[in-house]
Amino acid sequence: MPITAENIEEQHRLVEESANYGKEGLIIREVLNAYPNHDDLNTIAMKIAVIDVTNSTHLSQYKSQLSLYDLAKVILDIPAFDVRLAAGDPELVNIIAKNVGAINMFSFASKYCTYHNVEVYHRDDYSIFDGIVKESLPNYVDGLSKHKLDVWRSEYNYVAFNECIGGLLDEYNIHIPFRRRKFDHFLWYANR
């Protein structure tokens, strides 16, 4: 599907109106707005669980190596987390992704930061990285390979990944509101 503002908006609309994904988006929005801050371990753990379940990040498959407590504690202990999240600090993704032991949490961290940035702060500074993005993004970016995306993930280079998305959207003159979030829906819904 060609990258156009119309196609991106249409795929976003389909996601928002779908029986399951639209309702899950509402749950995420309600939970994050009811509990926007990162000053309580239990609240952070609840938000992690909501994002995990609704986005199939499969945190439970790492249960022997990762606890919900430890992941919530990583986020709780990041200095000025809410201020940095509101400002779109890309380094937050890397900090979350690499500070829970041997597990690379790049995909989960990108989703956690994206949802909060969009739903709580009404900004669009983050792009989601996941398996569908890894498979489909190279179809739209000349010279980009799945291997390169894997390298960015394994080296915790969220800035390069996020800049790639921003550059692509600029190249296609996509300047709609929440263009990163809607582009994720475009990639995901059209290629799932």
Secondary structure, 3 states (H helix, E strand, C coil): CCCCHHHHHHHHHHHHHCCCHHHHHHHHHHHHHHCCCCCCHHHHHHHHHHHHHHHCCCHHHHCCCCCHHHHHHHHHCCCCHHHHHHCCCCHHHHHHHHCCCCCCCHHHHHHHHHHHHHHCCCCCCCCCCCHHHHHHHHHCCCCCCHHHHHHHHHCCCHHHHHHHHHHHHHHCCCCCCCHHHHHHHHHHHHHC
